[in-house]
Amino acid sequence: MKKYAYFNGKVVLEKDVRIDFNDLGFVRGYGVFEAIKTVNRKPFLLKEHFERLQKSAIELNLKLDMGWREFSETINDLLWKNQIEKDVAIKVVLTGGVSSNGLKMDGVPTFLITLKDLSVVTPAEELYQTGVGIILTEFQRYLPEIKTLNYITAIQNQKRKETENALEIVYHWEGFLLEGATGNIFIVKNNRVITPKEDILPGTVRNFVIELLRENGTTVEMRKVKLSELFEADEVFLTGTFKNILPVTEIEGEKAAGGRVGKKTKEIMKLFKNESKKVV
């Protein structure tokens, strides 16, 4: 079956997409992106992703020549054009475009939207029952509040992550817990749900979960979280577009939170599953 992408104002065959070798996204990694998924073949939290894309573009002085309505229509048209029969991952990339000297933004921004089978990027179903392992790395992202193309540290640590049979790399800095390389992290202590507030990318699913919990009477603390609190937590879980709510039962090869999925985490997983279906 033919696969289509949106590229610089047109829907084209994916195989016909050509990125110029002078593009700032290629030569400098200068750009921003969003990773979105569909639920029941409809985009999940699309407005929230668009608003973050806008914020990221403004921060890097990139022109996003598309408003919310056009963005939404473009995504849905692309889904229709590809005749999707199951859920997909949607990747939206905006770069500085072709540069005359490799530094100046004197060209037109490059804007690309592609689709991928969702199963390629989602954790195995059984991991939601057993929990996953994480590894820790001392690192704080540059411009953490926006979603840039800079994933150097995450990529550098992939081999170590695989060797230690972990699913996520979690960043900490100067004694404080921050975020995952591809998502956010929460801890549960004395039935209180706690998550880092500063120097992180506020994930769309993270924000959705916080709002959902508060609406259902659960106390959520957004604050600076000491790294030591991670090891003392009753429960730990990750959130992310492709993770949903994913329990953590191992940290650096050692059992965490008793080595099992906690009661509160199970409740949150169930709540998320039920409520997320109502959003799309």
C-alpha positions in Angstrom: 0.0 0.0 0.0 1.2 3.5 -0.8 2.2 5.7 2.1 1.7 9.4 2.1 3.3 12.3 4.0 2.6 16.0 4.3 5.7 17.9 3.1 6.0 21.7 2.8 2.4 22.3 1.9 1.5 19.2 -0.1 0.5 15.6 0.5 3.0 13.5 -1.3 4.2 9.9 -1.5 6.4 9.3 1.5 9.1 7.9 -0.8 9.2 11.2 -2.7 10.1 13.3 0.4 13.5 14.9 -0.1 15.3 16.8 2.7 17.9 19.2 1.4 21.4 18.5 2.8 21.7 22.2 3.7 18.6 22.0 5.8 19.3 23.3 9.4 17.5 20.3 10.8 20.0 18.0 9.1 23.3 20.0 9.4 22.6 21.5 12.9 19.7 19.6 14.4 17.9 22.9 14.6 14.2 22.2 14.8 11.2 21.1 16.9 8.8 18.2 16.7 5.7 16.6 18.1 4.9 12.9 18.5 1.2 12.2 18.5 -0.9 9.1 18.5 -4.4 8.1 17.4 -6.9 6.4 19.6 -9.6 4.5 17.7 -8.0 6.1 14.6 -8.6 9.7 15.9 -5.8 12.0 17.0 -5.4 12.1 20.8 -4.8 15.4 22.5 -4.2 17.0 19.1 -5.0 20.6 20.3 -2.5 20.3 23.2 0.2 19.0 20.8 -0.4 21.9 18.4 -0.2 24.5 21.2 3.1 23.0 22.3 4.4 23.0 18.7 3.5 26.6 18.5 5.3 27.4 21.7 8.4 25.5 20.6 8.5 27.2 17.2 8.3 30.6 18.8 11.1 29.8 21.2 13.4 28.9 18.2 12.1 31.7 16.0 10.7 29.2 13.5 7.7 30.2 11.5 4.8 27.8 11.7 2.8 28.9 8.7 -0.4 27.0 9.8 -3.1 27.7 12.3 -5.0 25.3 14.5 -7.8 24.6 12.1 -5.5 24.0 9.1 -3.3 21.8 11.2 -6.2 19.7 12.4 -7.6 19.4 8.9 -4.1 18.4 7.5 -3.6 15.7 10.1 -7.1 14.2 9.4 -6.7 14.5 5.7 -3.4 12.6 5.9 -5.0 9.9 8.0 -7.8 9.5 5.4 -5.3 9.6 2.5 -3.4 6.7 4.1 -6.6 4.7 4.7 -5.5 3.7 8.1 -7.2 0.7 9.6 -5.4 0.7 12.9 -3.9 3.3 15.2 -0.8 5.1 14.2 2.0 7.3 15.5 2.1 10.8 13.9 5.4 12.6 13.7 5.4 16.4 13.1 8.8 18.0 12.4 9.5 21.7 11.8 13.1 22.8 11.0 15.0 26.0 10.2 14.9 25.0 6.5 17.7 25.4 3.9 20.5 27.7 5.0 22.9 29.6 2.8 25.8 29.1 5.2 24.7 26.4 7.7 23.8 28.9 10.4 21.5 31.6 9.0 17.8 31.0 8.9 17.4 32.6 5.5 15.3 30.0 3.8 11.8 28.6 4.2 11.2 26.3 7.2 10.8 22.6 6.4 7.5 21.1 7.6 7.0 17.4 7.5 4.3 15.1 8.9 4.6 11.3 8.7 2.7 8.3 10.0 4.1 5.1 11.5 2.5 1.9 12.8 1.8 2.6 16.5 2.9 -0.9 17.6 6.5 0.0 16.6 6.8 2.6 19.3 4.5 1.3 22.1 5.7 -1.0 25.0 4.7 -4.6 25.0 1.3 -5.2 26.7 2.7 -7.5 29.4 4.9 -4.7 30.7 1.8 -2.9 32.0 1.3 -5.9 34.3 4.9 -6.6 35.4 6.3 -3.0 35.3 9.5 -1.9 33.7 13.0 -0.9 34.6 14.7 2.5 34.3 18.2 3.7 34.4 19.4 7.1 35.7 21.6 9.7 34.0 22.7 13.0 35.4 21.6 15.5 32.7 19.3 18.5 32.2 18.1 19.2 28.7 18.8 22.6 27.1 15.5 24.5 26.8 13.7 21.7 28.5 10.2 23.2 28.2 10.2 22.8 24.4 10.4 19.7 22.3 13.6 20.1 20.2 15.3 17.6 17.9 18.3 17.4 20.3 18.3 13.8 21.6 22.0 13.3 21.9 22.0 12.1 25.5 19.1 9.8 24.9 20.7 8.2 21.9 24.1 7.9 23.6 22.5 5.9 26.4 20.5 3.5 24.2 23.1 0.7 24.3 23.3 1.0 28.1 19.5 1.0 28.4 19.3 -2.2 26.3 22.2 -3.9 28.2 20.5 -3.3 31.5 17.1 -4.3 30.1 15.5 -1.0 31.0 12.7 0.7 29.1 13.5 4.4 29.9 16.4 6.7 30.7 15.5 9.1 33.5 17.3 12.4 34.0 18.3 14.0 37.3 20.4 17.1 38.0 22.2 18.3 41.1 20.2 16.0 43.4 16.8 16.5 41.9 14.6 14.2 39.7 13.6 15.7 36.4 12.0 13.6 33.6 12.4 10.6 31.3 14.2 10.9 27.9 10.8 10.2 26.2 8.3 11.0 28.9 7.6 12.2 32.4 7.9 10.5 35.8 5.6 10.4 38.8 6.1 8.9 42.3 3.4 7.9 44.8 4.1 8.4 48.6 1.5 8.0 51.3 -1.2 8.0 48.6 0.0 11.4 47.3 1.0 11.6 43.7 4.1 13.7 43.1 5.8 14.9 39.9 8.7 17.3 39.1 7.5 20.8 38.1 10.6 22.7 36.8 13.2 22.1 34.1 11.2 19.5 32.3 9.1 19.2 29.2 5.4 19.2 30.5 4.1 16.3 28.5 0.6 16.3 27.1 -0.2 13.0 28.8 1.4 14.2 32.0 -0.9 17.3 32.0 -3.9 15.2 31.1 -3.2 12.8 34.0 -2.7 15.6 36.5 -6.0 17.2 35.6 -7.8 13.9 35.6 -6.5 13.0 39.0 -7.4 16.3 40.6 -10.9 16.0 39.1 -11.2 12.7 40.8 -10.1 13.8 44.2 -6.5 12.7 44.2 -3.9 15.1 45.6 -1.1 15.9 43.0 2.0 17.8 44.0 4.0 19.5 41.3 7.3 20.6 42.9 11.0 20.0 43.0 11.6 16.3 43.8 14.7 15.1 45.4 16.3 12.1 43.7 16.3 10.3 47.1 12.5 10.5 47.0 12.5 8.2 43.9 14.1 5.4 45.9 11.8 6.0 48.9 8.6 6.1 46.8 5.8 3.6 47.5 5.1 3.5 43.7 6.6 4.9 40.5 5.2 5.3 37.1 6.0 6.9 33.7 3.7 8.8 31.4 4.0 9.5 27.7 2.2 9.7 24.4 3.2 6.1 23.5 3.5 4.8 27.1 0.2 6.0 28.6 0.7 5.1 32.3 3.6 2.6 32.6 4.6 1.2 36.1 8.2 1.2 37.2 9.3 -1.8 39.3 13.1 -1.6 38.9 15.6 1.2 39.2 19.2 0.7 38.1 18.8 -3.1 38.2 17.3 -3.1 41.8 13.7 -3.6 42.7 11.7 -0.5 43.2 8.4 0.0 45.0 8.5 -3.6 46.2 9.1 -4.9 42.7 5.4 -4.9 41.8 2.8 -2.7 40.3 1.1 -0.7 43.1 -2.5 -0.2 43.9 -2.6 3.5 43.2 -0.8 3.1 39.9 -3.4 0.4 38.9 -6.2 2.8 39.8 -4.6 5.6 37.7 -4.1 3.2 34.7 -7.8 2.2 34.8 -8.9 5.8 35.1 -6.7 6.9 32.2 -7.9 4.1 30.0 -11.5 4.9 30.6 -11.3 8.7 30.3 -8.8 8.8 27.3 -11.5 7.1 25.1 -13.8 10.0 25.8 -11.3 12.7 24.6 -11.1 11.7 20.9 
